[in-house]
């Protein structure tokens, strides 16, 4: 990092304090029979102040806890929030295909389409409507293969309220209560609290 300031130093100290204070936290995997894969996909829009690129966030769970997650800056600058969400959902769908194949090899076939939750209705409509859209005609064709997977019932995009969008934790800084809520939703808990959970 070039030209660090007191602000950057303060942020670094805050990160180190968080790491020190959460060394006894981890993912909790319980013994369940419902191995249903589902995911959340989200993006901030033009969140980077340097180049106005968006940050993609994907999170996948199998039953009780997270098995895959990703936070990544998008390679291109998007003109619309819908486009930014469309790009991140494309990444999510690629991960769905890989995870379903992996589960198939482990004899955990996913019979139904994998639900991926998004908090942008326009993006969901775009993936399900093959009609030409003037405002999104510049979107790279590589992102449109999601329509094919939706038609084949491999992926089913569902709307979720922003307050329930777990992937939000991977795209931006959140208020403390919301951060803790999403962290818990991902299956992250304190080692001591694990002992209080019933194992079936």
N, C-alpha and C positions, 0 to 999 in steps of 0.2 A: 504494500500500500504506500502510495506516494504522499508525502506531506501530512502525516497523521496529526490530529489536533487533540486537545483535552477531551473533546467529545468522544472521539474514537477510543481513547484510553479508558474513559468511563464505561463505554459499551463493552469493551474487552473484559474489564473487571466484573461487570454484571454477568457476562457469559460464564466466566470462571466461577463466580459465586453460585450460579445455578447448577453447574456441573458438580461442584463440591456438595451442594445441598441435596442432590438427587442420586447419589452413588448407590443408594439402596433401593432404587426403582428399577423395574424391568417389565417385560411382557408376561402376562399370565395366560397360559394355555390350559383350559380345563378339558376334562374328558367328556366329550359330547358326541352325539350320534348324527347331528344335523350339520354335515359338512357342506353348507351352501355358500358359495363364493358370491361376494357382492363388493361394490366399491363406491368411492366418492371421487368426484373430479371437480376441480375448481381452478380459477385463475384470477389474479388481480389484473387490473387493466392499466397498462402503461405505468406500472409501479416504480420502475427504475428512473430516478431523476436524471441520470446521465444520458441515457439513450431512449427513454420512454418505452422500453421493452417490458413485456409482461412476465410474470412468474407463474409457471405451471405447478400444480400440486395434485398428485394422485395417491389414493390410499385404498388398499384392498384388505378385506378380512375374510377369514374362513372360519365360520362358527363364532368363536369367542374373542378372537384377538387378531391383531394386524399380522399379515404375512408378507406384505409388500407395500412400499411407499416410495414416493419420489418427489423431490422439490427441485425444479430446474428452470433456469431463465430461458425464455423462448428465443429462438435463433433469429427471428425477424420481428420487426415492429408492426403491430396490427393496428388497423384503422378504426375498428369497432370492438366493443366489449364482447359482442357475439362472436366475432372472429377469434378473439383470444381464447374464449371458452371452447370454440370448435377445434382449435389447434390442440388444446390440452385433452379434450375428449378423444381425439385421434390417438394420442399417446396412451391413454387409458385403455382404449380398445385393443391396441397392440399387446398390452400387458394382459388383458383378458384372454386373448387367443393363446398366449404362451402359458398362462396359468392353467387354463382348461386342458391343454395338451399334457402338461405336467401331471395334473390330477388324474387324467385318464391313464397315464402310465402307472400311477400308484393305485389304480383300480378304485378311484373315487370320481367316477363319471358324473358330470353335471348334466342332469337330464333336461333341466329348464334353462331358458336364457339367463345370462348373468345380468343382474340389475346393477346399473351404474347411475348413481344419483348426481344430479346437476341442479344448480339453483338459477339457471337461466332458461326461461321458457322459449325464447327466440332461437336459442341454439338447438334445443331439442326438436323444435318444429323444423329447423333447417335440415336436420339429419333424417327426418321422416318424410320430407316433401321433396321429390326429385325435380320439381318445377324450377325453371331458371330464376334466379334471384339477382336483380340488377345491382343491389348494394353489396353483394358478396361474390360477384363474378370474378373478382381478382384472387379469390381463395385458391391456393394451389390444389390441383386435381388429386394429389396424393392424400389429401384429407377427406376426400369424398368416399373412400372405400368403406367408411363406417356405415353408409346407407346399405350396402350389400350385406354386411354382417347383421344389421338390424332386420333386414328382410328375411334372412336365413334363421332368425331367432337364436342367434349366438349371443347377442347383446340386446338388452332392453333398457333404454334410457328413461329414467324416472325423474320427476321434479321433486326437489326437497326444499324446504324453507331454508333461508340463509342461516338461521339460528341453529339448524341441525346439520349444516354442511361441515362435516368433519375435516375435509381436505383444506378448509380455510386456515387451519393451523400451519399448513405447509407453504402458504403464499404471502403471509403478512404478519406483522406483530399484532397481538391481540391483547385485550384487557385481561387482567389476571383471572377473573372468574370464568370467562369464556375459554381461556387457554386451558385451565384445569379441567373444565367440562369436556373439551375435545380430547385432551390427553387421556382422560379416563375412558372415553368412548373408544379410543384406539386399543384399549386393553392394557394400558400402562398403569401399574399400581406399585405401592410400597411393599417390600418383602414382608414386613410385619403384617400387613393387611391380608396377604395371601393365606396366612395360616388360619384366618377366620372364614375363608371361603370353603364351602363344602365340595369335596371331590367325589364324583360319582363313579 
